[in-house]
Amino acid sequence: MLSTLAGAVFNEYTRGKNLKHFSDLVGLEILAPTTPARYGNNSASTIDLALVKDFIYPYEIHSIPELSLDHNPVILNFYFKYTLPKSQSNIKTNWKKFTDNHTNSNNLNFIEINTPEQLDEAVLQFENLIMDAKIAASKSVPADQTYTDPTIRQLNNERNHARKMYQRTRNPEFNRLAGKLNKKIIKLNEKIENNSFTNKLVNVTTEDGTLWEFVRPFKKKFKNISALNGPTSIALTDKDKANCLASSLEKQFQLNDTHDTVTELLVKNSVEGFRPPNKFNFNDITPPPSL
């Protein structure tokens, strides 16, 4: 939707009217800043804009007073990694019930829409119908109940069935199938956890307190090390515990003392007995004359 200033520009000036008519004709959307990009004598105009089509990602466009030009530059940001905030609790939705609720409550008549205001109102009503149908067909998962992704639940059932069939028939094909399904479950579980953590990072902001909730666990001391029995005394403080652990690790990672006089003498005698004596004496060889 165009801003008030941009709408005035596209409705009052000929070039703006032509651009607005063309964008409406081919189904384009005009992205323009809410403040003018160029200031003149008794005039303010928008000269930098963008045209998009079927673009559903969030965006921001602003005219900023930077650089030494006769008009302000425009900065346009697209948020391609935008995701919906994750709800506080997991929700299970009965999609068949959702379809029935949406079908029964959908009494909108789109044929009677004649103005842009009626279209906006119809879209808002349609969105509310979808949300109401989803809320009516959904219920939250209790905190003491573990939520499992439906795809993983289906793979678990298939894997358990393959294991039971292998135990009954001892057919190696069922055992291989169970192994393949188990690997697929592990990979899918890792992918779901990574996507969930990525969405959590994308939705972290400083405005709603999610940033503090995200970094607060990292500031806590998770494990308290109990008292350690050191070589001389019991380590109670953090400094004594650190010294005790350092001494233990230093003692464990030292080179082993493998010297044995009898074994070394036996190996030396064996090597000398196997190696033939040196019959040549190279000390009497006259060196070549220097050039």
C-alpha positions as semicolon CSV with decimal commas, in nm:
position;residue;x (nm);y (nm);z (nm)
1;M;0,000;0,000;0,000
2;L;0,135;0,341;-0,093
3;S;0,210;0,605;0,164
4;T;0,011;0,933;0,178
5;L;0,291;1,132;0,017
6;A;0,362;0,877;-0,253
7;G;-0,010;0,836;-0,319
8;A;-0,043;1,211;-0,370
9;V;0,250;1,209;-0,610
10;F;0,106;0,926;-0,816
11;N;-0,242;1,078;-0,822
12;E;-0,161;1,446;-0,897
13;Y;0,122;1,430;-1,150
14;T;0,091;1,292;-1,502
15;R;0,396;1,069;-1,481
16;G;0,282;0,938;-1,145
17;K;-0,066;0,867;-1,282
18;N;0,079;0,678;-1,579
19;L;0,309;0,471;-1,354
20;K;0,023;0,395;-1,115
21;H;-0,204;0,295;-1,403
22;F;0,067;0,070;-1,551
23;S;0,140;-0,099;-1,217
24;D;-0,230;-0,167;-1,157
25;L;-0,269;-0,301;-1,510
26;V;0,015;-0,558;-1,491
27;G;-0,027;-0,641;-1,122
28;L;0,280;-0,466;-0,980
29;E;0,327;-0,307;-0,639
30;I;0,502;0,027;-0,593
31;L;0,736;0,056;-0,294
32;A;0,801;0,419;-0,201
33;P;0,930;0,592;0,116
34;T;0,694;0,776;0,349
35;T;0,903;1,096;0,335
36;P;1,008;1,289;0,024
37;A;1,337;1,210;-0,145
38;R;1,376;1,552;-0,307
39;Y;1,297;1,893;-0,161
40;G;1,248;2,196;-0,382
41;N;1,089;2,539;-0,377
42;N;0,733;2,486;-0,258
43;S;0,753;2,123;-0,370
44;A;0,845;1,781;-0,237
45;S;0,858;1,475;-0,457
46;T;0,941;1,106;-0,452
47;I;1,192;1,017;-0,724
48;D;1,329;0,681;-0,598
49;L;1,099;0,383;-0,576
50;A;1,082;0,010;-0,648
51;L;0,841;-0,213;-0,838
52;V;0,774;-0,568;-0,717
53;K;0,534;-0,842;-0,815
54;D;0,397;-1,121;-0,594
55;F;0,642;-1,023;-0,321
56;I;0,530;-1,150;0,021
57;Y;0,842;-1,085;0,230
58;P;0,851;-0,794;0,477
59;Y;1,042;-0,485;0,373
60;E;1,134;-0,134;0,487
61;I;1,199;0,166;0,263
62;H;1,318;0,501;0,400
63;S;1,449;0,831;0,267
64;I;1,760;0,916;0,470
65;P;1,930;1,261;0,488
66;E;2,277;1,143;0,389
67;L;2,534;1,232;0,122
68;S;2,580;1,572;-0,041
69;L;2,328;1,544;-0,324
70;D;2,029;1,744;-0,437
71;H;1,805;1,463;-0,312
72;N;1,808;1,212;-0,030
73;P;1,917;0,852;-0,097
74;V;1,665;0,578;-0,037
75;I;1,747;0,261;0,153
76;L;1,534;-0,047;0,089
77;N;1,567;-0,354;0,312
78;F;1,415;-0,693;0,234
79;Y;1,383;-0,948;0,516
80;F;1,415;-1,278;0,334
81;K;1,478;-1,477;0,655
82;Y;1,165;-1,360;0,826
83;T;0,979;-1,630;1,018
84;L;0,670;-1,625;1,230
85;P;0,743;-1,612;1,604
86;K;0,724;-1,950;1,771
87;S;0,438;-1,994;2,015
88;Q;0,512;-2,046;2,381
89;S;0,362;-2,397;2,375
90;N;0,334;-2,664;2,106
91;I;-0,002;-2,686;1,933
92;K;-0,171;-2,982;1,768
93;T;-0,418;-2,900;1,492
94;N;-0,693;-3,125;1,358
95;W;-0,681;-3,021;0,993
96;K;-1,002;-3,205;0,900
97;K;-1,186;-3,011;1,168
98;F;-1,014;-2,694;1,047
99;T;-1,143;-2,755;0,691
100;D;-1,496;-2,820;0,814
101;N;-1,497;-2,508;1,033
102;H;-1,362;-2,292;0,754
103;T;-1,614;-2,428;0,502
104;N;-1,911;-2,375;0,732
105;S;-1,812;-2,021;0,835
106;N;-1,705;-1,894;0,492
107;N;-1,997;-1,671;0,390
108;L;-1,801;-1,400;0,207
109;N;-1,930;-1,279;-0,128
110;F;-1,635;-1,158;-0,333
111;I;-1,857;-1,069;-0,631
112;E;-1,990;-0,762;-0,451
113;I;-1,643;-0,607;-0,410
114;N;-1,619;-0,287;-0,616
115;T;-1,373;-0,059;-0,436
116;P;-1,025;-0,102;-0,286
117;E;-1,168;-0,037;0,062
118;Q;-1,415;-0,324;0,022
119;L;-1,130;-0,548;-0,097
120;D;-0,918;-0,466;0,208
121;E;-1,212;-0,530;0,438
122;A;-1,289;-0,864;0,267
123;V;-0,926;-0,973;0,296
124;L;-0,924;-0,885;0,666
125;Q;-1,245;-1,082;0,724
126;F;-1,108;-1,379;0,531
127;E;-0,789;-1,373;0,740
128;N;-0,992;-1,362;1,061
129;L;-1,198;-1,659;0,944
130;I;-0,882;-1,861;0,884
131;M;-0,740;-1,773;1,226
132;D;-1,067;-1,850;1,404
133;A;-1,096;-2,186;1,226
134;K;-0,739;-2,278;1,322
135;I;-0,791;-2,176;1,686
136;A;-1,112;-2,380;1,705
137;A;-0,940;-2,689;1,560
138;S;-0,621;-2,664;1,768
139;K;-0,528;-2,747;2,122
140;S;-0,207;-2,697;2,312
141;V;0,011;-2,989;2,413
142;P;0,046;-3,020;2,794
143;A;0,381;-2,930;2,943
144;D;0,434;-3,283;3,077
145;Q;0,372;-3,435;2,733
146;T;0,659;-3,454;2,485
147;Y;0,577;-3,315;2,143
148;T;0,691;-3,529;1,850
149;D;0,692;-3,419;1,490
150;P;0,426;-3,609;1,286
151;T;0,683;-3,721;1,027
152;I;0,914;-3,862;1,295
153;R;0,618;-4,032;1,461
154;Q;0,529;-4,203;1,133
155;L;0,889;-4,315;1,078
156;N;0,904;-4,448;1,434
157;N;0,596;-4,661;1,371
158;E;0,744;-4,799;1,048
159;R;1,077;-4,873;1,217
160;N;0,910;-5,051;1,510
161;H;0,700;-5,256;1,270
162;A;1,011;-5,358;1,075
163;R;1,184;-5,466;1,397
164;K;0,886;-5,676;1,502
165;M;0,873;-5,842;1,161
166;Y;1,245;-5,921;1,183
167;Q;1,200;-6,075;1,527
168;R;0,919;-6,294;1,396
169;T;1,060;-6,399;1,059
170;R;1,437;-6,342;1,100
171;N;1,438;-6,200;0,751
172;P;1,747;-5,976;0,708
173;E;1,553;-5,744;0,477
174;F;1,342;-5,621;0,769
175;N;1,656;-5,564;0,976
176;R;1,813;-5,354;0,698
177;L;1,488;-5,161;0,659
178;A;1,482;-5,084;1,032
179;G;1,842;-4,959;1,011
180;K;1,764;-4,731;0,717
181;L;1,458;-4,589;0,891
182;N;1,659;-4,529;1,209
183;K;1,924;-4,331;1,016
184;K;1,649;-4,131;0,846
185;I;1,493;-4,051;1,184
186;I;1,827;-3,929;1,323
187;K;1,891;-3,701;1,023
188;L;1,537;-3,563;1,029
189;N;1,555;-3,497;1,403
190;E;1,883;-3,306;1,360
191;K;1,732;-3,104;1,075
192;I;1,425;-3,012;1,282
193;E;1,640;-2,905;1,577
194;N;1,866;-2,695;1,354
195;N;1,568;-2,526;1,187
196;S;1,410;-2,458;1,525
197;F;1,730;-2,302;1,658
198;T;1,770;-2,096;1,338
199;N;1,414;-1,963;1,368
200;K;1,482;-1,880;1,731
201;L;1,790;-1,679;1,634
202;V;1,601;-1,495;1,358
203;N;1,319;-1,395;1,595
204;V;1,550;-1,268;1,872
205;T;1,497;-0,893;1,916
206;T;1,569;-0,633;2,180
207;E;1,215;-0,495;2,182
208;D;1,013;-0,784;2,329
209;G;1,273;-0,923;2,569
210;T;1,357;-1,235;2,365
211;L;1,724;-1,137;2,350
212;W;1,756;-1,145;2,727
213;E;1,571;-1,478;2,746
214;F;1,811;-1,620;2,486
215;V;2,137;-1,514;2,657
216;R;2,024;-1,565;3,018
217;P;2,094;-1,943;3,024
218;F;2,453;-1,878;2,910
219;K;2,515;-1,660;3,216
220;K;2,415;-1,929;3,463
221;K;2,652;-2,172;3,626
222;F;2,508;-2,503;3,515
223;K;2,714;-2,750;3,716
224;N;2,852;-2,712;4,066
225;I;3,167;-2,919;4,113
226;S;3,157;-3,099;4,446
227;A;3,450;-3,114;4,686
228;L;3,753;-3,298;4,545
229;N;3,987;-3,526;4,734
230;G;4,327;-3,383;4,650
231;P;4,668;-3,542;4,709
232;T;4,722;-3,348;5,033
233;S;4,381;-3,219;5,139
234;I;4,018;-3,179;5,033
235;A;3,963;-2,902;4,776
236;L;3,665;-2,688;4,873
237;T;3,714;-2,352;4,701
238;D;3,712;-2,293;4,326
239;K;4,083;-2,215;4,325
240;D;4,173;-2,535;4,511
241;K;3,949;-2,738;4,278
242;A;4,115;-2,587;3,970
243;N;4,463;-2,664;4,106
244;C;4,358;-3,017;4,196
245;L;4,219;-3,082;3,846
246;A;4,527;-2,928;3,682
247;S;4,763;-3,148;3,889
248;S;4,558;-3,457;3,808
249;L;4,557;-3,386;3,433
250;E;4,929;-3,306;3,435
251;K;5,002;-3,636;3,608
252;Q;4,780;-3,836;3,371
253;F;4,926;-3,694;3,050
254;Q;5,294;-3,746;3,128
255;L;5,508;-3,984;2,923
256;N;5,527;-4,333;3,067
257;D;5,864;-4,451;3,203
258;T;5,932;-4,755;2,981
259;H;6,308;-4,785;3,048
260;D;6,427;-5,133;3,148
261;T;6,802;-5,200;3,168
262;V;6,779;-5,575;3,106
263;T;6,550;-5,537;2,803
264;E;6,759;-5,259;2,652
265;L;7,080;-5,469;2,691
266;L;6,913;-5,770;2,530
267;V;6,795;-5,563;2,233
268;K;7,140;-5,407;2,192
269;N;7,314;-5,746;2,188
270;S;7,064;-5,885;1,939
271;V;7,112;-5,592;1,701
272;E;7,490;-5,608;1,724
273;G;7,487;-5,982;1,672
274;F;7,266;-5,952;1,365
275;R;7,465;-5,668;1,208
276;P;7,794;-5,784;1,043
277;P;8,116;-5,625;1,167
278;N;8,256;-5,331;0,974
279;K;8,534;-5,471;0,752
280;F;8,616;-5,143;0,586
281;N;8,807;-4,859;0,736
282;F;8,738;-4,536;0,556
283;N;8,980;-4,331;0,762
284;D;9,279;-4,419;0,539
285;I;9,120;-4,296;0,215
286;T;9,309;-3,999;0,069
287;P;9,073;-3,714;-0,009
288;P;9,069;-3,589;-0,370
289;P;9,288;-3,293;-0,456
290;S;9,123;-2,960;-0,439
291;L;9,042;-2,790;-0,767
